[in-house]
Amino acid sequence: MQLFVRTTHSSGSPPIMPPKPIRLPPLEVLRVKNPKRNPKNPCTIVMSSVLACWASAGYNAAGCAAIETQLRQCMDGPKPQPAPANTINHHMGRLGKHITYNGKPT
């Protein structure tokens, strides 16, 4: 049976280990997030606030009226314009054959 003894410095604090360097694996393929994902609905934050207010104060609480009105305005308002599509994937596919890594084509 082995016993492990915890050593401490003279100040009484445990020894501090130096941080290890971060080692990243070589990048074989450059991947960019999918640009066609649906954006999050901006009304979800307001809706979660309404649900939290109802949970804490009850469903017919007068204190939640302002947040409920804000949710109605958000839901009835116009939808935000979608952001223009990102073309990075197209350009990486087009220019990828011209990129080399350590003298080797990718």
N, C-alpha and C positions, 0 to 999 in steps of 0.2 A: 504494500500500500504506500503510495507516494503522497506526501503532503506538500502543498504549494504555499509558500510564504509570500505574502504581499509586502513588497518593500516600498518604503516611502522616503522622500527626501528629508533632510534635516528640518525643513520647515513644516513637515507633517503632511504636505500635499502629495498626491500620487505623482509618479514620474510622467512627464509629458513626452509623447512620442513625436518625432518630426513628421510632418505631412508627407505622404507618398505622392510622387508625381503622377499626374493623370495620364494614362496610356490609352489612346484611342486606336481601334483597329483601322487598317487601311481602308479607304473609301473606294469600293469597287464600282458602285453605281450611285449616281446622284439622284435622289428622289425628292420631289417637291410635293407638298400636300395637294390633295385633290382640289382644284379650283372650282369644281362644279357642286360643291356641297351647299346645301341651303343655309343661308345665314340664320342666326338665332333670332327669334321673334323678340323685339324690344319690349313687348307687353308682358313677357313672362316675369320680369322683375317686379313690376307693379302687381301682377296677379299673386305672386308669392307674398307680397306685403299685405294684400287683402286677406289671404288665407291665414297668415300669421295673426293679423288683427282679429279676425273672427275666432280663431282658436283661443286667443287670450281674453277677449272681451265678450264673446257670444255673437250670434249671427245677426241680431238686430241692434247692435251697439251703435249709438249715435257718434261715437268717436271714430268709427270707420267710414263715415259718410264721405269725408274728403278723399280718402284713398279710393273708395268705390267710384266716385266721380272721375277721378284721374284715370282709373282703369277703363271706364266707359269711353272717355275721350280718346284714349289710346286705341281701343278696339274699333271705334267708329271712324277714326282718322284715316287719311290716305296711307297706303302701304309705302314704305320707303323704296326709293329707286334702287334696283340691284347694282352692285358695283360692276364696273367693266371687267370682262374676263381677263385673267392673267395669261400671258402668252409664253411664259418661261418654259413650260414643257415642250411647246412646239419648237422653240429656238434651241433648247438643249438637244432635242432629237435631231434637229437639222445640223447643228454644229458639233455634236458629240463625236462624229467620226474624225474631226480635225484636232481633237484634244488628245495630248499624250500625257502619260504619267510615268516618270522615270524612263523616258525613251520608248515606252511601249504604248501602242494605241489602246484606247479604252474600249 
